[in-house]
Amino acid sequence: MYLLKLISKNALRHKLRTALTVLGLVVATLSFGLLQTVVDAWYAGAEGASNTTLVTRNATSLVFPLPLAYQARIRAVEGVTGVGYASWFGGVYKDPKNFFAQFAISGQSYLDIYPDYLLPEDERAAFLRDRKGAIVGRKLANQYGFKVGDTIPIKGTIYPGQWEFVVRGIYDGKQDSTNTATMFFHWDYVNEGLKKIYPRRANQVGVYVVRIARAEDAAATSGVIDGQFRNSLAETLTETEKAFQLGFVSMSEAIVVAVRVVSFVVIVIIMAVMANTMAMSARERLGEYATLKVLGFGPGYLAALIFGESLLLSLFGAALGIALLFPLAAIIGSAMGTMFPVFQVAPLTLLLQALAALLIGVVAGIAPTLRAVRVNIVEGLRSIG
């Protein structure tokens, strides 16, 4: 108990230095946590992917569609329990800066594959009845103020023209990591419009989403599906939903790697600052350490004093940084809107922050501890005053 009191007294001996050191630790821990959360947000779609869902797209590129006629042949493959389809719409809501994900989907068959989208039964029924109906995620609805019954005008880019959709439901996520920043509407409605404007583009979809009975059959089922359309005008590439999502992440992999590197560089920098602080403290107290040696206190006691102070400062600063991370992440996630549909602090991020703080405390205490333990008593006593 006396040792803890002495450690706290030493830590507060130079209040300004201590305050600045703790502030640096708070900023470093907070920055590390935020950067890791950004990386997690990038991978959120892949991490939330189902292991029993496959995605079939055009083998040449995602920008090329697939014939609607493929649906029946995919559904007939052994092990397939459900098939839906979707097309990226890419429209503009009022202003080009109002970007959010929009998909034209196959309706009931698509929703059945994604049970994490929680929609009241009456709203689901209303959506399925109305060919102009749409459902929006809770986060999207909160950001733009959408309510059930509202008409949302969308200016098409991939599908030219002015489109209007009526909000028939607002879905919530089964889990906190579920994407609730997307708008869904009927592919049939879009297809009808295309038949009038661009008949050649009608009856084609962007991707098929395929539900299978067993996750371990994913590779075999993918091979069978792709084999059916080999040497056709629209060959397919079928992969797990996670692999499909990771394909998008890989397009910006350099950015993700850079963010990761910066997050760890921040820790290294604050480690150097902390080590310098502890070295200054140890240099100023050489006389005290020599006196303690004269009184019979051994190297273990001196090491406990220095490491205790180092760990106290690092862990206290980290605790403040972790406490501030949650409200700051909530503010940033809200400000980013639908850019990052899922922006949450992961338990692994908190663990990494705590381990980083522990590492900083230990590393910063090594050099001053060695100096204090090895100090010559006579030379140490001379340094007093």
BALOBA-1460 file (C-alpha; in Angstrom, 3 decimals):
// residues 385
<rec num="1" residu="m" x="0.000" y="0.000" z="0.000"/>
<rec num="2" residu="y" x="2.858" y="2.353" z="0.866"/>
<rec num="3" residu="l" x="4.524" y="1.504" z="-2.462"/>
<rec num="4" residu="l" x="1.390" y="2.520" z="-4.403"/>
<rec num="5" residu="k" x="1.233" y="5.796" z="-2.507"/>
<rec num="6" residu="l" x="4.876" y="6.504" z="-3.275"/>
<rec num="7" residu="i" x="4.330" y="5.693" z="-6.977"/>
<rec num="8" residu="s" x="1.382" y="8.102" z="-7.201"/>
<rec num="9" residu="k" x="3.385" y="10.815" z="-5.404"/>
<rec num="10" residu="n" x="6.244" y="10.401" z="-7.865"/>
<rec num="11" residu="a" x="3.869" y="10.551" z="-10.824"/>
<rec num="12" residu="l" x="2.406" y="13.850" z="-9.616"/>
<rec num="13" residu="r" x="5.707" y="15.438" z="-8.615"/>
<rec num="14" residu="h" x="5.894" y="17.435" z="-11.873"/>
<rec num="15" residu="k" x="2.249" y="18.096" z="-12.562"/>
<rec num="16" residu="l" x="2.693" y="19.909" z="-15.885"/>
<rec num="17" residu="r" x="4.970" y="17.205" z="-17.273"/>
<rec num="18" residu="t" x="2.599" y="14.508" z="-16.079"/>
<rec num="19" residu="a" x="-0.421" y="16.294" z="-17.550"/>
<rec num="20" residu="l" x="1.255" y="16.703" z="-20.945"/>
<rec num="21" residu="t" x="2.408" y="13.077" z="-20.954"/>
<rec num="22" residu="v" x="-1.078" y="11.826" z="-20.099"/>
<rec num="23" residu="l" x="-2.562" y="14.113" z="-22.749"/>
<rec num="24" residu="g" x="-0.209" y="12.634" z="-25.334"/>
<rec num="25" residu="l" x="-1.246" y="9.141" z="-24.284"/>
<rec num="26" residu="v" x="-4.927" y="10.072" z="-24.538"/>
<rec num="27" residu="v" x="-4.469" y="11.480" z="-28.040"/>
<rec num="28" residu="a" x="-2.391" y="8.486" z="-29.155"/>
<rec num="29" residu="t" x="-4.815" y="5.908" z="-27.741"/>
<rec num="30" residu="l" x="-7.799" y="7.763" z="-29.144"/>
<rec num="31" residu="s" x="-6.188" y="8.118" z="-32.585"/>
<rec num="32" residu="f" x="-5.217" y="4.452" z="-32.621"/>
<rec num="33" residu="g" x="-8.767" y="3.412" z="-31.711"/>
<rec num="34" residu="l" x="-10.378" y="5.649" z="-34.333"/>
<rec num="35" residu="l" x="-8.056" y="4.491" z="-37.099"/>
<rec num="36" residu="q" x="-8.680" y="0.851" z="-36.231"/>
<rec num="37" residu="t" x="-12.428" y="1.545" z="-36.224"/>
<rec num="38" residu="v" x="-12.157" y="3.054" z="-39.708"/>
<rec num="39" residu="v" x="-10.406" y="-0.106" z="-40.912"/>
<rec num="40" residu="d" x="-13.097" y="-2.258" z="-39.280"/>
<rec num="41" residu="a" x="-15.773" y="-0.168" z="-41.020"/>
<rec num="42" residu="w" x="-14.108" y="-0.922" z="-44.348"/>
<rec num="43" residu="y" x="-14.367" y="-4.637" z="-43.660"/>
<rec num="44" residu="a" x="-17.809" y="-4.509" z="-42.024"/>
<rec num="45" residu="g" x="-19.617" y="-5.862" z="-45.073"/>
<rec num="46" residu="a" x="-17.283" y="-8.834" z="-45.392"/>
<rec num="47" residu="e" x="-17.329" y="-9.615" z="-41.669"/>
<rec num="48" residu="g" x="-21.131" y="-9.600" z="-41.626"/>
<rec num="49" residu="a" x="-21.446" y="-11.860" z="-44.671"/>
<rec num="50" residu="s" x="-23.268" y="-15.161" z="-44.333"/>
<rec num="51" residu="n" x="-21.296" y="-18.367" z="-44.923"/>
<rec num="52" residu="t" x="-24.333" y="-19.940" z="-46.612"/>
<rec num="53" residu="t" x="-24.794" y="-17.208" z="-49.212"/>
<rec num="54" residu="l" x="-23.116" y="-17.169" z="-52.608"/>
<rec num="55" residu="v" x="-22.978" y="-14.339" z="-55.134"/>
<rec num="56" residu="t" x="-22.998" y="-15.036" z="-58.867"/>
<rec num="57" residu="r" x="-21.829" y="-12.250" z="-61.181"/>
<rec num="58" residu="n" x="-20.554" y="-11.854" z="-64.713"/>
<rec num="59" residu="a" x="-17.097" y="-13.422" z="-64.973"/>
<rec num="60" residu="t" x="-15.790" y="-10.572" z="-67.129"/>
<rec num="61" residu="s" x="-16.666" y="-7.753" z="-64.741"/>
<rec num="62" residu="l" x="-19.320" y="-6.712" z="-62.282"/>
<rec num="63" residu="v" x="-20.408" y="-3.932" z="-64.637"/>
<rec num="64" residu="f" x="-21.690" y="-6.488" z="-67.162"/>
<rec num="65" residu="p" x="-25.154" y="-7.922" z="-66.369"/>
<rec num="66" residu="l" x="-26.496" y="-11.460" z="-66.466"/>
<rec num="67" residu="p" x="-29.638" y="-12.707" z="-68.217"/>
<rec num="68" residu="l" x="-32.741" y="-13.108" z="-66.096"/>
<rec num="69" residu="a" x="-33.130" y="-16.593" z="-67.539"/>
<rec num="70" residu="y" x="-30.204" y="-17.801" z="-65.407"/>
<rec num="71" residu="q" x="-32.345" y="-17.759" z="-62.272"/>
<rec num="72" residu="a" x="-34.213" y="-20.991" z="-62.996"/>
<rec num="73" residu="r" x="-31.044" y="-22.884" z="-63.918"/>
<rec num="74" residu="i" x="-29.265" y="-21.742" z="-60.741"/>
<rec num="75" residu="r" x="-32.287" y="-22.678" z="-58.632"/>
<rec num="76" residu="a" x="-32.198" y="-26.202" z="-60.060"/>
<rec num="77" residu="v" x="-28.640" y="-26.855" z="-58.813"/>
<rec num="78" residu="e" x="-28.501" y="-29.432" z="-56.017"/>
<rec num="79" residu="g" x="-28.000" y="-27.858" z="-52.593"/>
<rec num="80" residu="v" x="-29.444" y="-24.471" z="-53.585"/>
<rec num="81" residu="t" x="-32.382" y="-23.517" z="-51.361"/>
<rec num="82" residu="g" x="-33.103" y="-20.026" z="-52.621"/>
<rec num="83" residu="v" x="-32.187" y="-17.586" z="-55.385"/>
<rec num="84" residu="g" x="-32.706" y="-13.833" z="-55.545"/>
<rec num="85" residu="y" x="-31.219" y="-11.136" z="-57.705"/>
<rec num="86" residu="a" x="-30.290" y="-7.499" z="-57.455"/>
<rec num="87" residu="s" x="-28.975" y="-4.649" z="-59.576"/>
<rec num="88" residu="w" x="-27.054" y="-1.624" z="-58.392"/>
<rec num="89" residu="f" x="-29.152" y="1.440" z="-59.257"/>
<rec num="90" residu="g" x="-26.741" y="4.281" z="-58.489"/>
<rec num="91" residu="g" x="-29.273" y="7.125" z="-58.601"/>
<rec num="92" residu="v" x="-29.098" y="10.630" z="-57.158"/>
<rec num="93" residu="y" x="-31.445" y="11.890" z="-54.464"/>
<rec num="94" residu="k" x="-31.978" y="15.654" z="-54.948"/>
<rec num="95" residu="d" x="-28.241" y="16.435" z="-54.924"/>
<rec num="96" residu="p" x="-25.198" y="14.430" z="-56.117"/>
<rec num="97" residu="k" x="-23.674" y="14.685" z="-52.640"/>
<rec num="98" residu="n" x="-26.601" y="12.669" z="-51.227"/>
<rec num="99" residu="f" x="-24.988" y="9.327" z="-51.955"/>
<rec num="100" residu="f" x="-26.401" y="6.120" z="-50.535"/>
<rec num="101" residu="a" x="-26.693" y="2.535" z="-51.732"/>
<rec num="102" residu="q" x="-29.765" y="1.698" z="-53.836"/>
<rec num="103" residu="f" x="-30.619" y="-1.761" z="-55.127"/>
<rec num="104" residu="a" x="-33.377" y="-3.023" z="-57.375"/>
<rec num="105" residu="i" x="-34.181" y="-6.466" z="-55.983"/>
<rec num="106" residu="s" x="-36.326" y="-9.484" z="-56.747"/>
<rec num="107" residu="g" x="-38.653" y="-8.829" z="-53.807"/>
<rec num="108" residu="q" x="-39.620" y="-11.723" z="-51.569"/>
<rec num="109" residu="s" x="-36.924" y="-14.110" z="-52.813"/>
<rec num="110" residu="y" x="-34.198" y="-11.560" z="-52.035"/>
<rec num="111" residu="l" x="-35.506" y="-10.647" z="-48.575"/>
<rec num="112" residu="d" x="-35.784" y="-14.329" z="-47.641"/>
<rec num="113" residu="i" x="-32.027" y="-14.704" z="-48.126"/>
<rec num="114" residu="y" x="-31.293" y="-11.834" z="-45.714"/>
<rec num="115" residu="p" x="-33.151" y="-12.515" z="-42.453"/>
<rec num="116" residu="d" x="-30.996" y="-9.906" z="-40.668"/>
<rec num="117" residu="y" x="-33.194" y="-7.232" z="-42.229"/>
<rec num="118" residu="l" x="-36.000" y="-6.937" z="-39.686"/>
<rec num="119" residu="l" x="-39.167" y="-5.548" z="-41.245"/>
<rec num="120" residu="p" x="-42.652" y="-5.570" z="-39.641"/>
<rec num="121" residu="e" x="-44.976" y="-7.973" z="-41.456"/>
<rec num="122" residu="d" x="-47.479" y="-5.275" z="-42.430"/>
<rec num="123" residu="e" x="-44.714" y="-3.147" z="-43.945"/>
<rec num="124" residu="r" x="-43.242" y="-6.146" z="-45.742"/>
<rec num="125" residu="a" x="-46.654" y="-6.978" z="-47.214"/>
<rec num="126" residu="a" x="-47.192" y="-3.358" z="-48.266"/>
<rec num="127" residu="f" x="-43.816" y="-3.309" z="-50.001"/>
<rec num="128" residu="l" x="-44.466" y="-6.544" z="-51.871"/>
<rec num="129" residu="r" x="-47.888" y="-5.304" z="-53.048"/>
<rec num="130" residu="d" x="-46.700" y="-1.959" z="-54.370"/>
<rec num="131" residu="r" x="-44.536" y="-2.161" z="-57.512"/>
<rec num="132" residu="k" x="-43.277" y="1.375" z="-56.775"/>
<rec num="133" residu="g" x="-42.723" y="0.501" z="-53.144"/>
<rec num="134" residu="a" x="-39.369" y="0.758" z="-51.394"/>
<rec num="135" residu="i" x="-37.863" y="-0.111" z="-48.028"/>
<rec num="136" residu="v" x="-35.082" y="1.888" z="-46.394"/>
<rec num="137" residu="g" x="-32.762" y="1.134" z="-43.504"/>
<rec num="138" residu="r" x="-33.175" y="2.848" z="-40.144"/>
<rec num="139" residu="k" x="-29.883" y="4.752" z="-40.407"/>
<rec num="140" residu="l" x="-30.791" y="6.008" z="-43.873"/>
<rec num="141" residu="a" x="-34.272" y="7.005" z="-42.721"/>
<rec num="142" residu="n" x="-32.882" y="8.920" z="-39.758"/>
<rec num="143" residu="q" x="-30.312" y="10.740" z="-41.885"/>
<rec num="144" residu="y" x="-32.760" y="11.970" z="-44.524"/>
<rec num="145" residu="g" x="-35.955" y="11.997" z="-42.479"/>
<rec num="146" residu="f" x="-37.701" y="9.339" z="-44.560"/>
<rec num="147" residu="k" x="-41.023" y="8.090" z="-43.189"/>
<rec num="148" residu="v" x="-43.424" y="5.392" z="-44.299"/>
<rec num="149" residu="g" x="-45.604" y="6.844" z="-47.048"/>
<rec num="150" residu="d" x="-43.015" y="9.360" z="-48.291"/>
<rec num="151" residu="t" x="-42.280" y="9.566" z="-52.005"/>
<rec num="152" residu="i" x="-38.564" y="9.558" z="-52.795"/>
<rec num="153" residu="p" x="-37.549" y="11.032" z="-56.184"/>
<rec num="154" residu="i" x="-34.390" y="9.486" z="-57.616"/>
<rec num="155" residu="k" x="-32.621" y="10.693" z="-60.737"/>
<rec num="156" residu="g" x="-31.199" y="7.687" z="-62.521"/>
<rec num="157" residu="t" x="-27.595" y="7.536" z="-63.729"/>
<rec num="158" residu="i" x="-27.125" y="3.917" z="-64.759"/>
<rec num="159" residu="y" x="-30.864" y="3.762" z="-65.441"/>
<rec num="160" residu="p" x="-31.657" y="7.192" z="-66.960"/>
<rec num="161" residu="g" x="-34.808" y="9.054" z="-66.124"/>
<rec num="162" residu="q" x="-36.675" y="10.390" z="-63.129"/>
<rec num="163" residu="w" x="-37.889" y="7.615" z="-60.849"/>
<rec num="164" residu="e" x="-40.234" y="7.835" z="-57.883"/>
<rec num="165" residu="f" x="-40.446" y="5.325" z="-55.064"/>
<rec num="166" residu="v" x="-42.847" y="5.186" z="-52.138"/>
<rec num="167" residu="v" x="-41.462" y="4.208" z="-48.735"/>
<rec num="168" residu="r" x="-43.471" y="1.203" z="-47.577"/>
<rec num="169" residu="g" x="-41.223" y="0.088" z="-44.762"/>
<rec num="170" residu="i" x="-38.206" y="0.894" z="-42.617"/>
<rec num="171" residu="y" x="-36.049" y="-2.052" z="-41.660"/>
<rec num="172" residu="d" x="-33.822" y="-2.498" z="-38.630"/>
<rec num="173" residu="g" x="-30.792" y="-4.729" z="-38.243"/>
<rec num="174" residu="k" x="-30.892" y="-7.993" z="-36.350"/>
<rec num="175" residu="q" x="-27.407" y="-7.173" z="-35.112"/>
<rec num="176" residu="d" x="-25.602" y="-3.907" z="-34.502"/>
<rec num="177" residu="s" x="-23.294" y="-4.720" z="-37.401"/>
<rec num="178" residu="t" x="-26.156" y="-5.075" z="-39.911"/>
<rec num="179" residu="n" x="-26.134" y="-2.472" z="-42.681"/>
<rec num="180" residu="t" x="-29.186" y="-0.225" z="-42.277"/>
<rec num="181" residu="a" x="-28.095" y="2.466" z="-44.735"/>
<rec num="182" residu="t" x="-29.487" y="0.964" z="-47.950"/>
<rec num="183" residu="m" x="-32.606" y="1.484" z="-50.036"/>
<rec num="184" residu="f" x="-34.302" y="-1.444" z="-51.781"/>
<rec num="185" residu="f" x="-37.044" y="-1.381" z="-54.405"/>
<rec num="186" residu="h" x="-38.565" y="-3.682" z="-57.015"/>
<rec num="187" residu="w" x="-36.462" y="-4.791" z="-59.961"/>
<rec num="188" residu="d" x="-39.691" y="-5.436" z="-61.911"/>
<rec num="189" residu="y" x="-40.574" y="-1.740" z="-61.741"/>
<rec num="190" residu="v" x="-37.172" y="-0.709" z="-63.090"/>
<rec num="191" residu="n" x="-37.287" y="-3.415" z="-65.743"/>
<rec num="192" residu="e" x="-40.660" y="-2.187" z="-67.002"/>
<rec num="193" residu="g" x="-39.215" y="1.287" z="-67.442"/>
<rec num="194" residu="l" x="-36.203" y="-0.089" z="-69.322"/>
<rec num="195" residu="k" x="-38.425" y="-1.959" z="-71.766"/>
<rec num="196" residu="k" x="-39.867" y="1.386" z="-72.841"/>
<rec num="197" residu="i" x="-36.583" y="3.320" z="-72.968"/>
<rec num="198" residu="y" x="-33.802" y="0.784" z="-73.671"/>
<rec num="199" residu="p" x="-35.389" y="-2.576" z="-74.587"/>
<rec num="200" residu="r" x="-31.993" y="-4.228" z="-75.099"/>
<rec num="201" residu="r" x="-31.041" y="-3.604" z="-71.484"/>
<rec num="202" residu="a" x="-34.227" y="-5.171" z="-70.116"/>
<rec num="203" residu="n" x="-34.434" y="-8.614" z="-68.486"/>
<rec num="204" residu="q" x="-30.877" y="-8.424" z="-67.168"/>
<rec num="205" residu="v" x="-29.701" y="-8.328" z="-63.561"/>
<rec num="206" residu="g" x="-26.500" y="-7.342" z="-61.808"/>
<rec num="207" residu="v" x="-25.921" y="-10.325" z="-59.520"/>
<rec num="208" residu="y" x="-27.686" y="-13.397" z="-58.235"/>
<rec num="209" residu="v" x="-27.619" y="-14.134" z="-54.523"/>
<rec num="210" residu="v" x="-27.795" y="-17.842" z="-53.838"/>
<rec num="211" residu="r" x="-28.634" y="-19.498" z="-50.550"/>
<rec num="212" residu="i" x="-27.228" y="-22.976" z="-49.992"/>
<rec num="213" residu="a" x="-28.077" y="-25.599" z="-47.413"/>
<rec num="214" residu="r" x="-24.550" y="-26.227" z="-46.122"/>
<rec num="215" residu="a" x="-21.608" y="-23.844" z="-45.930"/>
<rec num="216" residu="e" x="-19.122" y="-26.644" z="-46.596"/>
<rec num="217" residu="d" x="-20.685" y="-27.138" z="-50.058"/>
<rec num="218" residu="a" x="-19.922" y="-23.565" z="-51.147"/>
<rec num="219" residu="a" x="-16.962" y="-24.424" z="-53.396"/>
<rec num="220" residu="a" x="-18.651" y="-27.408" z="-55.047"/>
<rec num="221" residu="t" x="-21.913" y="-25.559" z="-55.634"/>
<rec num="222" residu="s" x="-20.063" y="-22.558" z="-57.042"/>
<rec num="223" residu="g" x="-18.284" y="-24.834" z="-59.498"/>
<rec num="224" residu="v" x="-21.540" y="-26.441" z="-60.643"/>
<rec num="225" residu="i" x="-23.222" y="-23.062" z="-61.180"/>
<rec num="226" residu="d" x="-20.314" y="-21.653" z="-63.180"/>
<rec num="227" residu="g" x="-20.019" y="-24.895" z="-65.152"/>
<rec num="228" residu="q" x="-23.550" y="-24.488" z="-66.484"/>
<rec num="229" residu="f" x="-22.696" y="-21.191" z="-68.154"/>
<rec num="230" residu="r" x="-19.162" y="-21.920" z="-69.332"/>
<rec num="231" residu="n" x="-18.574" y="-20.890" z="-72.970"/>
<rec num="232" residu="s" x="-21.816" y="-18.908" z="-72.995"/>
<rec num="233" residu="l" x="-22.080" y="-15.237" z="-73.944"/>
<rec num="234" residu="a" x="-22.289" y="-14.357" z="-70.249"/>
<rec num="235" residu="e" x="-20.037" y="-16.666" z="-68.255"/>
<rec num="236" residu="t" x="-20.389" y="-16.457" z="-64.480"/>
<rec num="237" residu="l" x="-18.157" y="-16.247" z="-61.445"/>
<rec num="238" residu="t" x="-19.679" y="-17.553" z="-58.241"/>
<rec num="239" residu="e" x="-18.021" y="-16.924" z="-54.884"/>
<rec num="240" residu="t" x="-18.990" y="-16.660" z="-51.258"/>
<rec num="241" residu="e" x="-20.574" y="-13.440" z="-50.127"/>
<rec num="242" residu="k" x="-17.518" y="-12.687" z="-47.984"/>
<rec num="243" residu="a" x="-15.146" y="-13.123" z="-50.940"/>
<rec num="244" residu="f" x="-17.420" y="-10.912" z="-53.029"/>
<rec num="245" residu="q" x="-17.326" y="-8.163" z="-50.403"/>
<rec num="246" residu="l" x="-13.570" y="-8.473" z="-49.965"/>
<rec num="247" residu="g" x="-13.228" y="-7.887" z="-53.689"/>
<rec num="248" residu="f" x="-14.487" y="-4.347" z="-53.167"/>
<rec num="249" residu="v" x="-12.178" y="-3.814" z="-50.210"/>
<rec num="250" residu="s" x="-9.182" y="-4.933" z="-52.271"/>
<rec num="251" residu="m" x="-9.774" y="-2.002" z="-54.643"/>
<rec num="252" residu="s" x="-8.755" y="0.352" z="-51.850"/>
<rec num="253" residu="e" x="-6.329" y="-1.995" z="-50.096"/>
<rec num="254" residu="a" x="-3.468" y="0.509" z="-50.296"/>
<rec num="255" residu="i" x="-5.516" y="3.020" z="-48.315"/>
<rec num="256" residu="v" x="-6.458" y="0.415" z="-45.702"/>
<rec num="257" residu="v" x="-2.815" y="-0.628" z="-45.298"/>
<rec num="258" residu="a" x="-1.765" y="3.015" z="-44.962"/>
<rec num="259" residu="v" x="-4.351" y="3.613" z="-42.235"/>
<rec num="260" residu="r" x="-3.166" y="0.542" z="-40.341"/>
<rec num="261" residu="v" x="0.463" y="1.638" z="-40.592"/>
<rec num="262" residu="v" x="-0.349" y="5.153" z="-39.361"/>
<rec num="263" residu="s" x="-2.243" y="3.744" z="-36.374"/>
<rec num="264" residu="f" x="0.811" y="1.783" z="-35.241"/>
<rec num="265" residu="v" x="3.207" y="4.650" z="-35.995"/>
<rec num="266" residu="v" x="1.187" y="6.760" z="-33.543"/>
<rec num="267" residu="i" x="1.827" y="4.162" z="-30.836"/>
<rec num="268" residu="v" x="5.564" y="4.076" z="-31.588"/>
<rec num="269" residu="i" x="5.785" y="7.875" z="-31.381"/>
<rec num="270" residu="i" x="4.022" y="8.094" z="-28.028"/>
<rec num="271" residu="m" x="6.193" y="5.209" z="-26.807"/>
<rec num="272" residu="a" x="9.271" y="7.338" z="-27.532"/>
<rec num="273" residu="v" x="7.720" y="10.341" z="-25.773"/>
<rec num="274" residu="m" x="6.846" y="8.240" z="-22.746"/>
<rec num="275" residu="a" x="10.335" y="6.734" z="-22.619"/>
<rec num="276" residu="n" x="11.845" y="10.205" z="-22.701"/>
<rec num="277" residu="t" x="9.603" y="11.342" z="-19.848"/>
<rec num="278" residu="m" x="10.584" y="8.398" z="-17.672"/>
<rec num="279" residu="a" x="14.263" y="8.879" z="-18.519"/>
<rec num="280" residu="m" x="14.067" y="12.509" z="-17.389"/>
<rec num="281" residu="s" x="12.384" y="11.476" z="-14.159"/>
<rec num="282" residu="a" x="14.972" y="8.790" z="-13.447"/>
<rec num="283" residu="r" x="17.862" y="11.163" z="-14.134"/>
<rec num="284" residu="e" x="16.444" y="13.701" z="-11.678"/>
<rec num="285" residu="r" x="16.034" y="11.041" z="-8.978"/>
<rec num="286" residu="l" x="19.409" y="9.294" z="-9.104"/>
<rec num="287" residu="g" x="20.242" y="10.677" z="-5.693"/>
<rec num="288" residu="e" x="16.996" y="9.335" z="-4.256"/>
<rec num="289" residu="y" x="17.630" y="5.905" z="-5.724"/>
<rec num="290" residu="a" x="21.150" y="5.901" z="-4.244"/>
<rec num="291" residu="t" x="19.711" y="6.835" z="-0.856"/>
<rec num="292" residu="l" x="17.206" y="3.986" z="-1.063"/>
<rec num="293" residu="k" x="20.057" y="1.614" z="-1.822"/>
<rec num="294" residu="v" x="21.944" y="2.865" z="1.270"/>
<rec num="295" residu="l" x="18.833" y="2.196" z="3.369"/>
<rec num="296" residu="g" x="18.748" y="-1.385" z="2.152"/>
<rec num="297" residu="f" x="16.126" y="-1.308" z="-0.575"/>
<rec num="298" residu="g" x="17.021" y="-3.743" z="-3.336"/>
<rec num="299" residu="p" x="16.833" y="-3.532" z="-7.137"/>
<rec num="300" residu="g" x="13.346" y="-5.074" z="-7.137"/>
<rec num="301" residu="y" x="11.963" y="-2.212" z="-5.097"/>
<rec num="302" residu="l" x="13.522" y="0.406" z="-7.387"/>
<rec num="303" residu="a" x="12.197" y="-1.427" z="-10.448"/>
<rec num="304" residu="a" x="8.723" y="-1.519" z="-8.892"/>
<rec num="305" residu="l" x="8.844" y="2.255" z="-8.314"/>
<rec num="306" residu="i" x="9.819" y="3.090" z="-11.880"/>
<rec num="307" residu="f" x="7.707" y="0.511" z="-13.692"/>
<rec num="308" residu="g" x="4.777" y="1.325" z="-11.428"/>
<rec num="309" residu="e" x="4.950" y="5.009" z="-12.327"/>
<rec num="310" residu="s" x="5.327" y="4.258" z="-16.028"/>
<rec num="311" residu="l" x="2.406" y="1.839" z="-16.047"/>
<rec num="312" residu="l" x="0.257" y="4.190" z="-13.963"/>
<rec num="313" residu="l" x="0.692" y="7.026" z="-16.463"/>
<rec num="314" residu="s" x="0.243" y="4.856" z="-19.568"/>
<rec num="315" residu="l" x="-2.799" y="2.979" z="-18.297"/>
<rec num="316" residu="f" x="-4.446" y="6.120" z="-16.956"/>
<rec num="317" residu="g" x="-3.951" y="7.911" z="-20.280"/>
<rec num="318" residu="a" x="-5.210" y="4.860" z="-22.168"/>
<rec num="319" residu="a" x="-8.288" y="4.609" z="-19.951"/>
<rec num="320" residu="l" x="-9.203" y="8.206" z="-20.727"/>
<rec num="321" residu="g" x="-8.593" y="7.600" z="-24.444"/>
<rec num="322" residu="i" x="-10.796" y="4.505" z="-24.457"/>
<rec num="323" residu="a" x="-13.549" y="6.332" z="-22.561"/>
<rec num="324" residu="l" x="-13.520" y="9.155" z="-25.114"/>
<rec num="325" residu="l" x="-13.453" y="6.770" z="-28.071"/>
<rec num="326" residu="f" x="-17.107" y="5.730" z="-27.800"/>
<rec num="327" residu="p" x="-18.729" y="9.188" z="-27.945"/>
<rec num="328" residu="l" x="-16.245" y="10.399" z="-30.571"/>
<rec num="329" residu="a" x="-16.843" y="7.323" z="-32.757"/>
<rec num="330" residu="a" x="-20.598" y="7.901" z="-32.478"/>
<rec num="331" residu="i" x="-20.183" y="11.537" z="-33.566"/>
<rec num="332" residu="i" x="-17.929" y="10.628" z="-36.498"/>
<rec num="333" residu="g" x="-20.196" y="7.763" z="-37.569"/>
<rec num="334" residu="s" x="-23.174" y="10.108" z="-37.566"/>
<rec num="335" residu="a" x="-21.274" y="12.783" z="-39.487"/>
<rec num="336" residu="m" x="-20.156" y="10.293" z="-42.147"/>
<rec num="337" residu="g" x="-23.735" y="9.205" z="-42.698"/>
<rec num="338" residu="t" x="-24.001" y="6.367" z="-45.199"/>
<rec num="339" residu="m" x="-20.334" y="6.460" z="-46.237"/>
<rec num="340" residu="f" x="-19.687" y="3.913" z="-43.498"/>
<rec num="341" residu="p" x="-22.988" y="2.077" z="-42.882"/>
<rec num="342" residu="v" x="-21.422" y="0.350" z="-39.855"/>
<rec num="343" residu="f" x="-19.062" y="2.428" z="-37.713"/>
<rec num="344" residu="q" x="-18.699" y="0.787" z="-34.322"/>
<rec num="345" residu="v" x="-15.880" y="0.203" z="-31.883"/>
<rec num="346" residu="a" x="-14.993" y="-3.483" z="-31.880"/>
<rec num="347" residu="p" x="-13.981" y="-5.368" z="-28.718"/>
<rec num="348" residu="l" x="-10.704" y="-6.259" z="-30.443"/>
<rec num="349" residu="t" x="-9.930" y="-2.544" z="-30.826"/>
<rec num="350" residu="l" x="-10.355" y="-2.025" z="-27.088"/>
<rec num="351" residu="l" x="-8.093" y="-4.989" z="-26.378"/>
<rec num="352" residu="l" x="-5.433" y="-3.631" z="-28.751"/>
<rec num="353" residu="q" x="-5.618" y="-0.228" z="-27.055"/>
<rec num="354" residu="a" x="-5.134" y="-1.787" z="-23.622"/>
<rec num="355" residu="l" x="-2.248" y="-3.960" z="-24.831"/>
<rec num="356" residu="a" x="-0.628" y="-0.973" z="-26.532"/>
<rec num="357" residu="a" x="-0.840" y="1.028" z="-23.296"/>
<rec num="358" residu="l" x="0.657" y="-1.860" z="-21.354"/>
<rec num="359" residu="l" x="3.473" y="-2.187" z="-23.898"/>
<rec num="360" residu="i" x="4.189" y="1.549" z="-23.750"/>
<rec num="361" residu="g" x="4.372" y="1.440" z="-19.960"/>
<rec num="362" residu="v" x="6.712" y="-1.544" z="-19.913"/>
<rec num="363" residu="v" x="9.033" y="-0.350" z="-22.695"/>
<rec num="364" residu="a" x="9.246" y="3.186" z="-21.300"/>
<rec num="365" residu="g" x="10.288" y="1.834" z="-17.913"/>
<rec num="366" residu="i" x="13.117" y="-0.450" z="-19.062"/>
<rec num="367" residu="a" x="15.924" y="2.082" z="-19.611"/>
<rec num="368" residu="p" x="15.357" y="4.189" z="-16.471"/>
<rec num="369" residu="t" x="15.038" y="1.024" z="-14.381"/>
<rec num="370" residu="l" x="18.365" y="-0.301" z="-15.610"/>
<rec num="371" residu="r" x="20.001" y="3.040" z="-14.890"/>
<rec num="372" residu="a" x="18.561" y="3.221" z="-11.365"/>
<rec num="373" residu="v" x="19.546" y="-0.373" z="-10.559"/>
<rec num="374" residu="r" x="23.109" y="0.093" z="-11.812"/>
<rec num="375" residu="v" x="23.717" y="3.528" z="-10.284"/>
<rec num="376" residu="n" x="26.798" y="3.736" z="-8.122"/>
<rec num="377" residu="i" x="25.820" y="4.817" z="-4.614"/>
<rec num="378" residu="v" x="28.634" y="7.350" z="-4.264"/>
<rec num="379" residu="e" x="27.996" y="8.921" z="-7.678"/>
<rec num="380" residu="g" x="24.275" y="8.911" z="-7.018"/>
<rec num="381" residu="l" x="24.645" y="10.717" z="-3.699"/>
<rec num="382" residu="r" x="26.847" y="13.328" z="-5.348"/>
<rec num="383" residu="s" x="23.985" y="14.124" z="-7.755"/>
<rec num="384" residu="i" x="21.768" y="15.344" z="-4.881"/>
<rec num="385" residu="g" x="21.004" y="19.017" z="-5.271"/>
